[in-house]
Amino acid sequence: MYVGTLGSQALCSLLFLCLTVEHISKGNNCLDAAKACNLDDTCKKYRSAYITPCTTSMSNEVCNRRKCHKALRQFFDKVPAKHSYGMLFCSCRDIACTERRRQTIVPVCSYEERDKPNCLNLQDSCKTNYICR
């Protein structure tokens, strides 16, 4: 089984969290998770650190994907699992909540390029990438 970047300890923590979280919530547990993050100094610091480079709608600057990826990695590496996983795996009952959660954990800047590559650019990129070849 491929564990990826989470690591086995984090995967065990994730499984424990998923098994212990109450799945039916009367409130908005995504909002609760965001509030809990803001009350924790470490979580608040690293969340603010990734919001700045990953959110382009607030500024006229072009998104810097490298900085956004770095800030997201730091958030998930440095923030305690009880906060980061709470934001990752909160349940939503409406589309607006789902979209906010998606933008929180996968901001557009982290995957969307400003200029869409053409087929020849993709082919060249693939030829230089040993995984793609």
C-alpha positions as CSV (number, residue, x, y, z in Angstrom):
1,M,0.0,0.0,0.0
2,Y,1.3,3.4,-0.9
3,V,1.1,5.8,2.0
4,G,2.4,8.9,0.1
5,T,3.3,12.1,1.9
6,L,1.1,11.5,4.9
7,G,3.3,8.9,6.5
8,S,2.1,5.9,8.6
9,Q,1.8,7.8,11.9
10,A,-0.3,10.5,10.3
11,L,-2.4,7.9,8.5
12,C,-3.1,6.2,11.8
13,S,-4.1,9.5,13.3
14,L,-6.4,10.2,10.3
15,L,-8.0,6.8,10.7
16,F,-8.5,7.4,14.4
17,L,-10.0,10.8,13.7
18,C,-12.4,9.5,11.0
19,L,-13.6,6.7,13.4
20,T,-14.2,9.0,16.3
21,V,-15.7,12.0,14.5
22,E,-19.5,12.3,14.8
23,H,-20.7,12.1,11.3
24,I,-24.1,13.8,11.8
25,S,-23.7,17.3,13.1
26,K,-26.5,19.7,13.7
27,G,-24.1,22.7,13.3
28,N,-21.6,23.6,10.6
29,N,-18.6,21.6,11.6
30,C,-16.4,23.2,8.9
31,L,-17.1,26.5,10.5
32,D,-16.4,25.0,13.9
33,A,-13.0,23.6,12.6
34,A,-12.1,27.0,11.2
35,K,-12.9,28.7,14.5
36,A,-10.9,26.1,16.4
37,C,-8.0,26.7,14.1
38,N,-8.2,30.5,14.7
39,L,-8.1,29.9,18.4
40,D,-4.8,27.8,18.1
41,D,-1.8,30.1,17.5
42,T,0.1,27.5,15.4
43,C,-2.9,26.7,13.2
44,K,-3.8,30.4,12.8
45,K,-0.2,31.3,11.9
46,Y,0.2,28.6,9.2
47,R,-3.3,29.0,7.8
48,S,-2.7,32.8,7.4
49,A,0.6,31.9,5.8
50,Y,-1.0,29.8,3.1
51,I,-4.0,32.1,2.5
52,T,-1.8,35.0,1.4
53,P,0.1,33.3,-1.5
54,C,-2.7,30.9,-2.4
55,T,-5.5,33.5,-2.8
56,T,-5.2,35.7,-5.9
57,S,-8.7,37.1,-5.9
58,M,-7.7,39.4,-3.0
59,S,-4.8,40.9,-5.0
60,N,-3.9,41.8,-8.5
61,E,-0.8,39.7,-8.4
62,V,-0.4,36.5,-10.3
63,C,-0.5,33.4,-8.2
64,N,2.9,31.9,-7.3
65,R,2.1,28.1,-7.3
66,R,5.5,27.3,-5.8
67,K,5.0,29.6,-2.8
68,C,1.4,28.3,-2.5
69,H,2.5,24.7,-2.5
70,K,5.3,25.4,0.1
71,A,2.8,27.2,2.4
72,L,0.3,24.4,2.1
73,R,3.0,21.8,2.9
74,Q,4.0,23.8,5.9
75,F,0.4,24.0,7.1
76,F,-0.1,20.2,7.0
77,D,3.4,19.5,8.4
78,K,3.3,22.0,11.3
79,V,-0.3,22.2,12.4
80,P,-1.6,19.5,14.8
81,A,-3.7,16.9,13.2
82,K,-6.7,17.7,15.4
83,H,-6.9,21.1,13.6
84,S,-5.7,20.3,10.1
85,Y,-7.8,17.1,9.8
86,G,-10.8,18.9,11.2
87,M,-10.6,21.3,8.3
88,L,-9.9,18.6,5.8
89,F,-12.6,16.2,6.7
90,C,-15.5,18.4,8.0
91,S,-18.8,17.5,6.5
92,C,-20.9,20.0,4.5
93,R,-24.6,20.0,3.9
94,D,-24.7,22.7,1.1
95,I,-22.8,23.6,-2.0
96,A,-21.5,26.9,-0.5
97,C,-19.9,25.1,2.4
98,T,-18.4,22.4,0.1
99,E,-16.9,25.1,-2.1
100,R,-15.4,27.0,0.9
101,R,-13.9,23.7,2.2
102,R,-12.5,22.9,-1.3
103,Q,-10.9,26.4,-1.5
104,T,-9.5,25.9,2.0
105,I,-7.8,22.6,1.3
106,V,-7.2,22.9,-2.5
107,P,-7.0,26.6,-3.5
108,V,-7.2,27.2,-7.2
109,C,-3.7,28.6,-7.2
110,S,-2.3,25.3,-6.1
111,Y,-3.3,23.6,-9.4
112,E,-4.5,26.0,-12.0
113,E,-2.1,27.7,-14.3
114,R,-2.7,31.2,-15.6
115,D,-2.0,30.3,-19.2
116,K,-3.4,26.9,-20.5
117,P,-0.6,24.8,-22.0
118,N,-1.1,23.6,-25.6
119,C,-0.6,20.0,-26.6
120,L,3.0,20.5,-27.7
121,N,4.0,22.1,-24.3
122,L,2.4,19.1,-22.5
123,Q,4.3,16.7,-24.7
124,D,7.6,18.4,-24.1
125,S,6.9,18.6,-20.4
126,C,6.0,14.9,-20.3
127,K,9.2,13.9,-22.1
128,T,11.4,15.6,-19.5
129,N,9.5,14.1,-16.6
130,Y,10.6,10.5,-15.8
131,I,7.3,9.7,-14.1
132,C,5.3,10.8,-17.2
133,R,7.5,9.0,-19.7
